[in-house]
Amino acid sequence: METTPPSAGRVNRNQTFKIVIITCVNTSTPEITSLDHHEYNNKLFKSLLPIYDYVELILIFIRPYLFKNISLPSHSSVIDIACGTGFMTSLFAQKGYIVTAVDLSPEMLNKAKDKLKKFTNITYYLGSASQLPFKDDEFDASSISFALHDMPYEMGADVLREMIRTTKSGGKIYIIDYNTSLPTFEMKIGHLLCSIWESIYYKDFLKRGIDAYLVDPSLKLVKSNKFLFSNVAYLEYVKT
Ligand SMILES: C[S@@+](CC[C@H](N)C(=O)[O-])C[C@H]1O[C@@H](n2cnc3c(N)ncnc32)[C@H](O)[C@@H]1O
């Protein structure tokens, strides 16, 4: 399935400034509907787009680990949820898997398409991952990287449910995000630094912790790891 997102418009500096200010000063749990989220999210990532891949450079340290550890049978189908500019999508595509990349932001999805145009094994879908147009058990694996903290908790829980629904029994579910376990000194510094650019949901995500999303009894943790002074968690589940 392929959608054609509208072409990117000019970045509105005023909006960018407002988003950065809201993000930096916000300390409370945001009350936000899914419609508000679409608007907020798309403005935020439109404004971050020019610098997004520089921020993502820190992730190159975990890439070799992911490349080695993510190992599926050849030609497996994988859905990369909230693919952004394609960090995980490219990894799956390089491994020869049949990839479906989903994102809510047309600008982020367009950037991924542009960066990954040499791959013929990726299909793109523009829309919210909280309601996916795919069948139950359609994919061999699913992944979400650095996105649960970028949406309201209820939406994140819906996204997880959709990932579980569309992944086959016995399939892998990969989750990469900020580590929310009891913070060490280095993690507290990390949280402080990240709150400079992170979305309005970030603090709520840290407060609730990743375990708040992982309540489905069909999920079995098979591998986990921590990176960047324990600031980043890698969680690998099997849907039983
Ligand atoms: C920080 S980026 C992460 C991108 C990429 N996965 C990575 O690791 O670099 C978060 C992404 O989540 C997307 N997003 C937020 N809410 C979403 C939703 N409900 N459905 C799909 N994508 C969503 C945003 O548009 C954005 O591209």
The ligand as a Tripos MOL2 file, in Angstrom:
@<TRIPOS>MOLECULE
LIG
   27    29     1     0     0
SMALL
NO_CHARGES

@<TRIPOS>ATOM
      1 C1         11.4780   10.6320   17.3120 C.3       1 LIG1
      2 S1         10.7060   10.0740   15.8270 S.3       1 LIG1
      3 C2         11.3670    8.4390   15.7050 C.3       1 LIG1
      4 C3         11.5980    8.0410   14.2920 C.3       1 LIG1
      5 C4         12.3550    6.7520   14.0420 C.3       1 LIG1
      6 N1         11.6170    5.5920   14.4600 N.3       1 LIG1
      7 C5         13.7250    6.7690   14.6760 C.2       1 LIG1
      8 O1         14.0640    5.8540   15.4200 O.co2     1 LIG1
      9 O2         14.4980    7.6990   14.3920 O.co2     1 LIG1
     10 C6          9.0410    9.7910   16.3100 C.3       1 LIG1
     11 C7          8.1330    9.5340   15.1220 C.3       1 LIG1
     12 O3          6.8690    9.0900   15.6060 O.3       1 LIG1
     13 C8          5.9000    9.5290   14.6810 C.3       1 LIG1
     14 N2          4.5710    9.3900   15.2930 N.ar      1 LIG1
     15 C9          4.0550   10.0130   16.3570 C.ar      1 LIG1
     16 N3          2.8170    9.6000   16.6280 N.ar      1 LIG1
     17 C10         2.5190    8.6560   15.6960 C.ar      1 LIG1
     18 C11         1.3890    7.8320   15.4330 C.ar      1 LIG1
     19 N4          0.2910    7.8750   16.2100 N.pl3     1 LIG1
     20 N5          1.4330    6.9790   14.3880 N.ar      1 LIG1
     21 C12         2.5300    6.9150   13.5970 C.ar      1 LIG1
     22 N6          3.6360    7.6680   13.7890 N.ar      1 LIG1
     23 C13         3.6330    8.5250   14.8300 C.ar      1 LIG1
     24 C14         6.3310   10.9460   14.3800 C.3       1 LIG1
     25 O4          5.7290   11.4670   13.2220 O.3       1 LIG1
     26 C15         7.8420   10.7720   14.2640 C.3       1 LIG1
     27 O5          8.2500   10.5390   12.9440 O.3       1 LIG1
@<TRIPOS>BOND
     1     1     2 1
     2     2     3 1
     3     2    10 1
     4     3     4 1
     5     4     5 1
     6     5     6 1
     7     5     7 1
     8     7     8 2
     9     7     9 1
    10    10    11 1
    11    11    12 1
    12    11    26 1
    13    12    13 1
    14    13    14 1
    15    13    24 1
    16    14    15 ar
    17    14    23 ar
    18    15    16 ar
    19    16    17 ar
    20    17    18 ar
    21    17    23 ar
    22    18    19 1
    23    18    20 ar
    24    20    21 ar
    25    21    22 ar
    26    22    23 ar
    27    24    25 1
    28    24    26 1
    29    26    27 1
@<TRIPOS>SUBSTRUCTURE
     1 LIG1         1 GROUP 0 **** ****
